């Protein structure tokens, strides 16, 4: 099943809600944060492409 825009936003929100620094692996927090930012930027870019082509996302 293809993931919808809304499903993807919920997935990212769930990951963000669980995001917390860890004293055992402090670098992992920043890696995960960067992955979430990248995912949101890709969604925004894809949404902008769809809007420019007259398509709903």
MODELLER restraints for C-alpha pairs under 7 A, 6 or more apart:
rsr = mdl.restraints
at = mdl.atoms
rsr.add(forms.Gaussian(group=physical.xy_distance, feature=features.Distance(at['CA:5:A'], at['CA:57:A']), mean=6.70, stdev=0.5))
rsr.add(forms.Gaussian(group=physical.xy_distance, feature=features.Distance(at['CA:12:A'], at['CA:36:A']), mean=6.56, stdev=0.5))
rsr.add(forms.Gaussian(group=physical.xy_distance, feature=features.Distance(at['CA:19:A'], at['CA:29:A']), mean=6.91, stdev=0.5))
rsr.add(forms.Gaussian(group=physical.xy_distance, feature=features.Distance(at['CA:20:A'], at['CA:29:A']), mean=6.39, stdev=0.5))
rsr.add(forms.Gaussian(group=physical.xy_distance, feature=features.Distance(at['CA:21:A'], at['CA:29:A']), mean=5.17, stdev=0.5))
rsr.add(forms.Gaussian(group=physical.xy_distance, feature=features.Distance(at['CA:47:A'], at['CA:57:A']), mean=5.81, stdev=0.5))
rsr.add(forms.Gaussian(group=physical.xy_distance, feature=features.Distance(at['CA:50:A'], at['CA:56:A']), mean=6.21, stdev=0.5))
rsr.add(forms.Gaussian(group=physical.xy_distance, feature=features.Distance(at['CA:50:A'], at['CA:57:A']), mean=6.06, stdev=0.5))
